[in-house]
Amino acid sequence: MSDLECREFVERVTAFLDGTLSAEAEQDFVDHLALCDGCERYLDQIRQTSQALHDLPGEGLPGDARSALLNAFRSGRS
């Protein structure tokens, strides 16, 4: 497994999906993803959740709820 631990992987998911990781950090992320089924499932769950929120009808989540959810994803806390 790469030097990236699962905890660090989870902390970087949002940055990975936003495309804001450095080239080296992104490669570590992808290397870890290739070897860790649990993190692969976690990334898939985050992608599905993000897509479901994006697909909400109308205006989607109210601004405050959207901000709180994004902050929770970024901080790794619920």
ZILIN-V334060 format. One line per field, one symbol per residue. ss: DSSP state (h for helix, s for strand, l for the rest). psi: psi as a letter, one per 20 degrees, with the letter a starting at -180 (. if undefined). burial: b if it has 9 or more other C-alpha atoms within 8 Angstrom, else e. A space follows every 10 residues. Layout:
ss=???
psi=???
burial=???
This chain:
ss=lllllhhhhh hhhhhhhhll llhhhhhhhh hhhhhlhhhh hhhhhhhhhh hhhhllllll llhhhhhhhh hhhhhlll
psi=qriprhghgh higghghikj qrgghhgggh gghhiohghg gggggggggg gghhjprcjb qqgggggggg hgghijq.
burial=eeebeeeebb bbbbbbeeee beeeebebbe bbbeebeebb ebbeeeeeee eebeebeeeb eeeeebeeee ebbbeeee
